[in-house]
Amino acid sequence: MDKINCKYLNEGRCDLASDHVGFDVSAEENTCKACVASEKHGEVNPYVTSQIFWTKKQLGLLPSKPVTIDTKSAPIERQIGNGPGTELHKLIPTIFQRKGCGCKNFAKRMNIWGPAECEAKMEVIIDHIVEKSKQSRLLGWVPVLATRIVAERLIKRAIAKARKKNADTSIAEKFNWFVAVTTAPRSNCTLEKSLQSMEIAGFDPVVFAEPGSTKASGYRTIAHSDKKGIWHNWLYSCQYALDNSDAEVIMTVQDDALFHPDSKTFAESILWPSEYTGFVSLYTPKHYSLQPHFKTKRRDTGVNRIRTKSLWGACALIWPREVLARVLEHKVVKNWIGAPTKTKNSSIMQKRKEDPSLVANSDTAIGKIMNSMGRYMFFVDPSPVQHIAEMSTIAHGDNTGRRNCMRCALWDGSLSQQVPLKEDFEPVSELIF
């Protein structure tokens, strides 16, 4: 036990568990080791509750009579088993939890069918979800006209999750992704809606949360104990993705990005537009839909290369792994303390040096690095991602004007029908903006 590095371990006792229940809880070596290695070390996690259980048993504190379990409030797996129906229930509980709708029975039937038969009965399942969504809006924020396409995405997502749990690797992923979502406290938080839209699209987001952020129930979250700030939270999320995954495609996302259901499928069809690609942005702010030096003349739709000295709108950037690794080693990263103020206030810059959590302007830094590396920045137009926050975390205003897309992709149509593709991304050296 002496070799276990845990501040809660005290003379064979787990102080965390003891404080939780109000009496001394014995610490078992193997359970302690597993607890220290888990992501939830320091919380009342399953390993801590296990220690509590065995101590209660030794002390004769467990009830002598069997406890009756209310199956209606039990986890859904215990009610209807495992499979695509259960996974679909987790994705859209607002529909499946309505009393008397028979949806749990339908989900149970999907579990009996299994992934392959659910794929064969796709239209039947979609019809069921669309019909039930008339009684209870699908997720509450999905446009009515897009209900069918979102239902299809959710069903495919549920089938994929069921296959993954059963270790069915017969259908390989086209790309290995890591999706890092940075979040910070804000009023009218849009994090949950953003995460739901990513899951509908087929992504598995990991949240990197500043202290005091809205909790993302059901999503893997790295919660910082100390404030990192916009820039350093983004850097941390990037480094974490590189250190803790073998993903060849890494997407960095802000917590106010709403994704079109086709986003992942479409993105995989365009990776990569050029051998010089720095990133592909699924969000295109209004001014990048306009031709340079024109106030109203629009660019052609498509996957456009944007040339700019001052990048704007880094809401959803898709990176080749090797490029992002080089970004984190760049000299701008090591020296960045944010863009100078309009008044060139040196005291503000000094405060940023003293407190790195004040450093922001990630967009500007990323643009500088891309230009320095000779890498291209591509933006998809119409924009698959919308900027939905009504309040910035750093008082930069709302999502109106240039802070949203001019041409936002329509949810009731596929992206492949809305975004024309071309293959003439020739190297260009000059900067236009």
C-alpha positions, 0 to 999 in steps of 0.5 A, a space after each residue: 500500500 505504501 507504493 500507491 500515490 493517493 492523498 486520500 490513503 491514510 494508514 489503510 483507510 480511504 479518507 475520501 470514502 470515510 468522509 463521505 459516509 461518516 465512518 472509517 472505510 478500509 482501503 483494499 490495495 487492488 481497488 485503490 490502484 484501480 481508483 488512482 488509475 481512473 479518470 475519476 480519481 478524487 471523486 466518489 467513483 465506483 471504486 470508492 463505493 466498492 470500498 464502502 460496500 465491503 466495509 459496511 458488510 464487514 461491520 454488519 451495516 447492510 440490510 438483512 432483507 433483499 431490496 426491491 428495485 423499481 424497474 421503472 427507474 432502473 437504467 434502460 439496459 435493465 429495462 429492455 436490454 442492450 442493442 440499437 433500441 437502447 442506444 437510440 433511447 439514450 440519444 433521444 430520451 425526450 421522445 422515448 420517455 413519454 408515458 403510454 407511447 409504446 416507444 420503449 416496446 419499440 426500442 426493445 423490438 429494435 434490440 431483438 432485431 439487432 444492428 443488421 436487421 435495424 439497417 434493413 428496417 431503416 425506413 420503418 424506424 425512421 417513420 416511427 421516430 418522425 411520427 412520435 416527434 409530432 407529439 414531442 419535438 425531436 430534441 426540442 431545437 431540431 427544425 421540423 423540416 429536418 426531422 427525417 434526416 436527423 432521425 436517420 442520423 440518430 438511428 445510424 448512430 445508435 446502430 454504430 454504438 451498439 456494434 461498438 459495444 458488441 465489439 463488432 468491427 465488421 464495418 471499419 471507420 473511414 477515419 479515426 477522429 478526436 473531437 475536442 470541445 472547449 467550454 467556459 462559463 457563459 449565460 444562456 449556455 449552448 454546450 448541450 445543444 452543440 454536443 447533441 448536434 455533434 453526436 447526431 452527425 456521428 462525432 464523439 466529442 470530448 469536453 475540456 471545461 473551465 472551472 464553473 462551466 456547464 456540466 455536460 452529462 453523458 459526455 466525456 469531460 476533462 474538467 480543469 481545477 484552475 482557469 486556463 483561459 481561451 488560448 491555453 485551454 485550446 492548446 491543452 485540448 490539442 496536446 491531449 488529443 495528440 498524447 491520448 489518441 492515435 487519431 489522424 483527424 483532430 477537430 477543435 470545436 467551440 461550445 457554441 457551434 451547431 453542426 449540420 447532421 451531414 457534417 462528418 460524412 461530408 468532411 470525410 469526403 473532402 479530406 484533404 483539399 490540398 497537400 498544403 492543407 492547414 485545416 478545413 473549417 466547417 464554419 464560415 463566417 459571413 465575411 468569408 462568403 464575400 469576395 475580397 474588398 467587396 461588401 456585397 459580392 459573394 464568392 462561389 459556394 464550395 470548399 474555398 481557400 481563404 487567404 487572410 492575415 487575421 483569421 476569424 471564426 475558429 469555431 470548428 477546425 479540422 486538422 491533419 494530425 501531423 499539422 496540428 503537432 507542428 502547430 503546437 511546436 511553433 514559435 508563435 505558440 510559445 510567445 503568444 500573449 494575445 493580439 495587441 489592444 487598439 490603444 497599444 496598452 502595455 499594461 494589459 499585455 503585461 497582465 497577460 504575461 503575468 496571468 496566462 489565463 487572460 490570453 485570448 485571440 486564438 483565431 489570430 494566432 492560428 492564422 499567423 501560424 498557418 501563414 508562417 507554415 505556408 499552410 492553406 485555410 479552407 472554409 466550407 460554404 454554405 456553412 455546415 456549422 452555425 454560431 449559436 451563442 447569444 453571449 460571448 464568454 469574453 464580451 465579444 458580442 452575440 452571433 449576429 452580423 459577421 459573427 455567424 454564417 451568411 450562407 448557413 447550410 439547410 438542415 433538410 438537405 444533404 451537404 453534398 447537394 449544397 456544397 459543390 466540389 472542385 479539384 483546382 486548389 492550386 498553390 497561391 502565395 499572396 495574401 488577399 485580406 
